[in-house]
Amino acid sequence: MRPPAERAAQAGRVPRFGRAERWVHRATSGLMLVCLVTAAFLYYPPLSELVGRRRLVTAVHEWCGLLLPAPLLLGLASRALRADLTRLNRFTPLDRAWLRAVRRRSYRRPAGKFNAGQKLYAAWTAGAVLVMLGTGLLMWFTHLAPLVWRTGATFVHDWLAVAVAVVVGGHIWMAVRDPEARRGMRTGSVDPLWAAREHPDWEPPDHRPPGPGAQDARHSR
């Protein structure tokens, strides 16, 4: 029996992301990149010397960081986005099989709409954003906590920013290597052969069982 993604695409392209998911991704990516670039100009000496209006760069960095969760919160009005978040938050036997396949360097990697790597990246990013937001607020509003707390928050904020830059760089590198994945996020649809190869256990929208997250729920039992 053929995999769901292969059965689904009889002709044309396979729908993958709706408008809300694409705009949330774009807005969050834009805010994150602005935060990383402004942080580099604030803390990396060779770049800091190029900034003539440091206060403006600081303000842009602070407000973009504060607004970072906003696209996702606004996007929760979309049922499709909520369904995708449910899938991302659910680790199933398929995901464990995907990790084992990666460890063995096997090309047959079972995956639903999102593979285990994408789920881990989403979870790590969400946690990092919350920590960055909390430590950033302690640094911004100095009256919120004693000096020792602010010193610790600065240390965590700065080094976590380096980790975020590395992880985001890896995410961009993976995206550059996969033009069809980028096209799916840009247009909302993907090539059926790509879907069958990269997400063989994904049930595309026209063939998905009723209810959000039904495919991943089925495999989690």
Buried (B, 14 or more C-beta within 10 A) or exposed (E): EEBBBBBBBEEEBBBBBBEBBBBBBEBBBEBBEBBBBBBBBBEEEEBEEEBEEEEEBBEBBBEBBBBBBEBBEBBEEBEBBBBBBBBBEBBBEBBEBBBEBEEEEEEEBBBBBBBBBBBBBBEEBBEBBEBBBEBBBBBBEEEEBEEEEBEEBBEBBEEBBEEBBEBBEEBEEEEEEEEEBEBBBEEBBBBBEBBBBBBBBBBBEEBBEEEBBBBBBBBBE
